[in-house]
């Protein structure tokens, strides 16, 4: 039985994955920030990182901006519906 192309495409259009370059940072420090923004809408997560006093936030925020722009421009996803997964 042939696969339904519509199902595969629908799944691909609902998720976007972005991986940043390697950065020298403690896993504990990074884990605290990721727990803070996990599950938030992307704009709220960017706002959280903008006002965070932690040093890693200045590295995470631009990555969130790039991931949001990639999802909107290349996958035509709606900006209002984007959420941070992990």
C-alpha positions in Angstrom: 0.0 0.0 0.0 1.5 3.4 -1.0 2.1 6.0 1.7 -0.2 9.0 1.8 2.0 12.0 1.0 -0.5 14.3 2.6 0.1 12.8 6.1 3.8 13.1 5.8 3.6 16.7 4.7 1.1 17.6 7.3 3.4 16.3 10.0 6.4 18.2 8.6 4.5 21.4 8.5 3.6 21.2 12.2 7.1 21.0 13.6 10.3 22.8 13.1 13.7 21.9 14.5 16.6 24.2 14.9 20.0 23.3 16.3 22.6 26.0 17.3 26.3 25.7 17.1 28.2 24.2 20.0 28.7 26.6 22.9 30.8 26.1 26.0 28.3 26.3 28.9 27.5 24.3 31.9 24.7 21.8 31.5 23.2 22.8 34.8 23.0 26.5 33.9 21.6 25.7 30.5 19.0 23.3 32.0 17.7 26.0 34.4 17.1 28.3 31.4 15.5 25.7 29.2 13.1 24.7 32.0 12.1 28.4 32.3 11.1 28.7 28.6 10.0 25.1 27.8 6.4 25.1 26.7 6.1 28.8 26.3 5.1 30.6 23.1 8.2 31.6 21.1 7.6 35.4 21.6 7.2 34.9 25.4 10.4 32.8 25.5 12.3 35.5 23.6 11.0 38.1 26.1 12.1 36.0 29.0 15.6 35.7 27.6 15.7 39.4 26.9 15.1 40.4 30.5 17.1 37.5 32.1 20.2 38.4 34.0 21.9 35.1 33.3 24.8 35.1 30.8 23.5 32.2 28.7 20.3 34.1 28.0 22.3 36.4 25.7 23.3 33.4 23.7 19.9 31.6 23.7 17.8 34.7 22.7 19.4 35.1 19.2 19.0 31.4 18.6 15.3 31.6 19.4 14.9 34.6 17.0 16.6 32.6 14.2 14.5 29.5 14.8 11.3 31.6 14.8 12.3 33.3 11.5 13.2 30.0 9.9 9.9 28.5 10.8 7.9 31.5 9.6 9.8 32.1 6.4 10.8 28.6 5.2 7.9 26.5 6.5 5.1 29.1 6.4 4.2 28.5 10.0 2.1 31.0 11.9 4.2 33.0 14.3 1.4 33.1 16.9 1.2 29.3 17.1 4.9 28.6 17.6 5.9 27.1 20.9 9.3 26.1 22.5 9.5 22.4 22.8 12.8 21.7 24.5 
